[in-house]
Amino acid sequence: MTVGDAWRAARQRIDRLDARLLVEHVAACTHAELISEPMRRLLAEQAQVLADLVERRAAGEPLAYLLGSAGFYGIEFQITPAVLIPRPETELLVTLAVKCVESLAEPRIVDLGTGSGVVAVTVGCLCPAARITAVDLSPSALDLARINAGRHGVEATFLVGDWYTPLGDCGFDLIVANPPYVANDDEHLQRDGLPFEPRMALTDGVPGGDGLACIRRITDGARRHLLPGGWLLIEHGYDQAAAVRNELHKAGLSDVASWQDLARIERVSGGRLR
């Protein structure tokens, strides 16, 4: 089978772009090479791997897991089914984080629930002087975050634990978090490839809950770990901004606000310790 034949066959089953990316991945060729050298032959082993990947994509498995990588903020990250696939809307969290600490010489930043490390590593790339800590309950996720940090030359401290638990009495100029915020019984969990992503990273698992249990734990503990003037920024669901602002006020934070993503959805809320 040639790469041209493989691409034509694959796009009969799945999206044209997905088919192209999978062929390029298996054949280790660029888009330009796929177009200019369509008669390049695939080895039998490559053809079988490609067929398996096409079947998995046709069954709904996310492309990022099949390719083993995903882009975020213009940076490529290694991705596995142990972590969530980074979403474009989370880039707002990074942009706001950088603004919060841009006036500090060596800001102390902690990323709670770091997953693959996309937020911690990207902030580290944009703020090389920052002292970054990344926390996650999943050892597998932290292993991947370490790989991504090393890949992009970001130094960070990685701690296994539940939210603030492994931090002791440490204080930070900035706490960022993209916690589970989907209600446990939300029907969206059965769509758009979400059944393939780690459930514990999507929902707190509380039956009949509102998806805010993890966010409440983060806001409740923020004052004990924020340095004077420090910020807490939390990504949340499309309809949760008002509720999250209420939790931030209850936690005693000031300058509480929400910010819109590119779709004009209030996606991140935060406040600071006066």
Phi and psi in degrees as a GROMACS rama.xvg file:
@    title "Ramachandran Plot"
@    xaxis  label "Phi"
@    yaxis  label "Psi"
@TYPE xy
-88.8446  164.373  THR-2
-65.6222  -32.8249  VAL-3
-64.128  -44.7851  GLY-4
-62.267  -41.5585  ASP-5
-62.6023  -42.0212  ALA-6
-64.8757  -44.0766  TRP-7
-62.1719  -41.4478  ARG-8
-67.8941  -41.1175  ALA-9
-66.4087  -38.5209  ALA-10
-76.9926  -2.40481  ARG-11
-77.278  -18.8235  GLN-12
-107.242  -32.9439  ARG-13
-136.026  174.315  ILE-14
-52.6351  142.954  ASP-15
-58.0198  -45.1771  ARG-16
-66.4483  -43.1343  LEU-17
-59.9485  -41.6669  ASP-18
-61.8287  -44.3309  ALA-19
-61.3221  -45.6995  ARG-20
-65.2631  -37.2928  LEU-21
-68.6157  -40.3453  LEU-22
-63.3787  -45.1155  VAL-23
-62.5805  -37.3757  GLU-24
-64.5577  -48.7105  HIS-25
-70.6988  -40.959  VAL-26
-83.2429  -5.30408  ALA-27
53.826  48.5162  ALA-28
-128.671  161.351  CYS-29
-87.6187  169.781  THR-30
-60.9102  -42.1628  HIS-31
-61.3233  -40.0361  ALA-32
-69.3148  -35.8676  GLU-33
-62.7013  -39.6356  LEU-34
-75.0014  -40.8481  ILE-35
-85.4051  -20.2875  SER-36
-128.581  58.4707  GLU-37
-66.4555  -15.5691  PRO-38
-91.0354  1.22603  MET-39
-58.555  135.601  ARG-40
-93.7188  143.271  ARG-41
-89.9485  140.901  LEU-42
-67.4203  157.593  LEU-43
-57.7911  -39.789  ALA-44
-64.6508  -39.2905  GLU-45
-65.8417  -40.681  GLN-46
-61.8417  -38.8701  ALA-47
-69.0856  -41.7232  GLN-48
-60.5177  -43.5302  VAL-49
-62.52  -44.44  LEU-50
-58.9902  -41.8775  ALA-51
-64.3671  -42.6351  ASP-52
-65.3998  -39.2459  LEU-53
-63.7133  -41.6321  VAL-54
-61.9703  -43.2357  GLU-55
-65.7972  -39.561  ARG-56
-67.0312  -40.2874  ARG-57
-62.6129  -27.9338  ALA-58
-83.1351  -0.930482  ALA-59
103.876  -0.959078  GLY-60
-66.3123  133.563  GLU-61
-59.6188  142.753  PRO-62
-59.6415  -37.0463  LEU-63
-59.9913  -36.9397  ALA-64
-70.0061  -33.0569  TYR-65
-72.8876  -37.2167  LEU-66
-83.8226  -22.9547  LEU-67
78.7315  15.4681  GLY-68
-159.264  162.098  SER-69
-155.175  150.023  ALA-70
-90.1014  146.075  GLY-71
-153.401  123.553  PHE-72
56.1315  33.3852  TYR-73
79.23  8.30254  GLY-74
-117.649  142.932  ILE-75
-93.0467  131.714  GLU-76
-122.863  142.998  PHE-77
-74.2658  135.676  GLN-78
-132.854  138.662  ILE-79
-133.548  168.253  THR-80
-64.6991  -2.65275  PRO-81
-77.2026  -11.9315  ALA-82
-134.727  161.7  VAL-83
-66.6451  151.896  LEU-84
-80.2837  128.6  ILE-85
-62.0719  138.423  PRO-86
-106.474  148.835  ARG-87
-58.0499  -34.8241  PRO-88
-64.6056  -23.0632  GLU-89
-70.4603  -16.0993  THR-90
-61.313  -27.6757  GLU-91
-60.9074  -39.1283  LEU-92
-60.118  -40.8268  LEU-93
-67.2686  -46.1063  VAL-94
-58.6334  -44.076  THR-95
-68.1219  -38.5649  LEU-96
-59.2973  -45.3594  ALA-97
-62.6652  -40.3223  VAL-98
-64.3508  -35.6208  LYS-99
-66.7545  -27.8863  CYS-100
-116.425  7.95966  VAL-101
-64.211  -22.3171  GLU-102
-90.3601  -2.60463  SER-103
-98.5543  140.091  LEU-104
-70.9597  -46.8675  ALA-105
-136.665  73.1418  GLU-106
-65.6706  142.968  PRO-107
-97.1866  121.904  ARG-108
-128.389  137.001  ILE-109
-124.104  135.172  VAL-110
-108.432  110.817  ASP-111
-89.4815  127.612  LEU-112
71.5438  52.9319  GLY-113
-67.5067  -25.898  THR-114
60.9784  -125.32  GLY-115
-74.1684  -5.88648  SER-116
87.6164  12.8828  GLY-117
-60.7795  -40.0072  VAL-118
-71.8453  -49.8583  VAL-119
-60.4359  -44.7599  ALA-120
-70.6312  -41.0666  VAL-121
-65.4395  -43.6556  THR-122
-61.8651  -38.3114  VAL-123
-63.5319  -36.536  GLY-124
-66.9285  -38.392  CYS-125
-82.8177  -23.8245  LEU-126
-128.307  76.3351  CYS-127
-59.2298  -24.5726  PRO-128
-84.8623  -7.52204  ALA-129
-68.2762  145.794  ALA-130
-100.468  108.149  ARG-131
-107.531  135.755  ILE-132
-120.157  137.921  THR-133
-125.424  129.588  ALA-134
-120.062  138.494  VAL-135
-154.633  148.59  ASP-136
-75.9262  -22.1612  LEU-137
-96.042  116.054  SER-138
-59.5593  -35.262  PRO-139
-64.3572  -40.6047  SER-140
-64.1763  -43.0921  ALA-141
-64.7251  -37.269  LEU-142
-58.333  -43.0252  ASP-143
-68.1009  -39.5794  LEU-144
-61.4283  -39.4381  ALA-145
-62.1463  -42.2742  ARG-146
-60.7853  -46.3803  ILE-147
-65.9919  -37.8791  ASN-148
-63.8013  -44.8538  ALA-149
-63.9073  -37.5418  GLY-150
-61.417  -32.3378  ARG-151
-110.531  13.4424  HIS-152
67.7188  31.9077  GLY-153
-103.748  125.551  VAL-154
-88.8919  131.604  GLU-155
-153.88  160.818  ALA-156
-101.658  128.155  THR-157
-112.031  125.931  PHE-158
-126.932  132.358  LEU-159
-87.1363  129.088  VAL-160
164.058  176.294  GLY-161
-95.5568  104.624  ASP-162
52.641  -113.154  TRP-163
-83.4115  -9.72033  TYR-164
-51.2404  -47.1724  THR-165
-80.3004  2.52345  PRO-166
-88.4045  -12.4928  LEU-167
60.5529  -129.365  GLY-168
-102.291  14.8931  ASP-169
-61.9576  141.478  CYS-170
-112.447  154.264  GLY-171
-138.15  150.308  PHE-172
-78.2761  -21.0789  ASP-173
-152.328  130.729  LEU-174
-113.918  125.429  ILE-175
-120.327  147.51  VAL-176
-155.022  138.638  ALA-177
-122.658  76.397  ASN-178
-83.3628  171.599  PRO-179
-60.8436  129.714  PRO-180
-139.658  9.19788  TYR-181
-89.1543  131.972  VAL-182
-59.48  143.599  ALA-183
-58.2999  -31.3715  ASN-184
-104.683  16.3411  ASP-185
-66.4375  129.663  ASP-186
-66.2746  -20.5906  GLU-187
-65.1658  -19.7413  HIS-188
-64.7074  -14.6037  LEU-189
-99.5332  8.38384  GLN-190
-123.836  170.242  ARG-191
51.7883  37.4931  ASP-192
79.5814  -2.42713  GLY-193
-62.8375  -30.6716  LEU-194
-59.8778  -18.569  PRO-195
-88.9251  -13.8066  PHE-196
-91.5668  156.061  GLU-197
-62.6407  122.633  PRO-198
-60.0638  -39.1618  ARG-199
-66.5727  -17.324  MET-200
-90.619  -9.23689  ALA-201
-102.582  -40.6315  LEU-202
-138.241  151.397  THR-203
-78.212  -6.92337  ASP-204
78.3263  8.89309  GLY-205
-80.627  114.949  VAL-206
-59.8311  128.656  PRO-207
71.9236  9.51072  GLY-208
-77.7445  177.872  GLY-209
-103.471  5.10218  ASP-210
84.3094  1.35485  GLY-211
-102.831  5.01987  LEU-212
-59.1922  -45.2843  ALA-213
-68.4159  -38.5349  CYS-214
-63.1584  -39.1461  ILE-215
-64.3145  -38.5915  ARG-216
-64.6393  -36.9634  ARG-217
-70.6956  -45.0989  ILE-218
-66.6907  -39.5605  THR-219
-61.3407  -34.7567  ASP-220
-94.3671  -1.15924  GLY-221
-63.5778  -44.0291  ALA-222
-60.7107  -30.4072  ARG-223
-73.7695  -14.5737  ARG-224
-124.878  4.49872  HIS-225
-97.4002  133.597  LEU-226
-75.8192  157.606  LEU-227
-52.0902  129.094  PRO-228
84.656  -3.35293  GLY-229
-72.9112  153.714  GLY-230
-109.598  148.491  TRP-231
-116.902  125.551  LEU-232
-123.495  130.437  LEU-233
-130.702  129.036  ILE-234
-81.899  145.02  GLU-235
-148.091  -178.371  HIS-236
-72.4081  166.132  GLY-237
-63.1097  -23.935  TYR-238
-116.78  19.7494  ASP-239
-109.33  1.33151  GLN-240
-57.8922  -47.6594  ALA-241
-62.2438  -42.3515  ALA-242
-65.4468  -38.8273  ALA-243
-70.0533  -39.6217  VAL-244
-60.0549  -39.4898  ARG-245
-60.8191  -41.461  ASN-246
-66.8245  -36.1896  GLU-247
-66.1623  -41.0185  LEU-248
-64.1574  -43.4097  HIS-249
-61.8466  -30.2156  LYS-250
-77.9929  -3.54774  ALA-251
84.7231  20.1574  GLY-252
-89.3  154.684  LEU-253
-110.72  173.524  SER-254
52.9126  36.6893  ASP-255
-67.5999  134.378  VAL-256
-156.129  166.791  ALA-257
-126.483  150.895  SER-258
-126.675  143.732  TRP-259
-90.6815  144.836  GLN-260
-84.227  -172.658  ASP-261
-66.0874  -19.712  LEU-262
-88.6576  8.29594  ALA-263
63.6735  33.0451  ARG-264
-104.849  132.373  ILE-265
-66.5306  106.195  GLU-266
-111.902  -25.8672  ARG-267
-130.407  135.124  VAL-268
-125.754  153.385  SER-269
-163.193  172.063  GLY-270
-159.415  171.983  GLY-271
-129.929  159.528  ARG-272
-92.9511  112.394  LEU-273
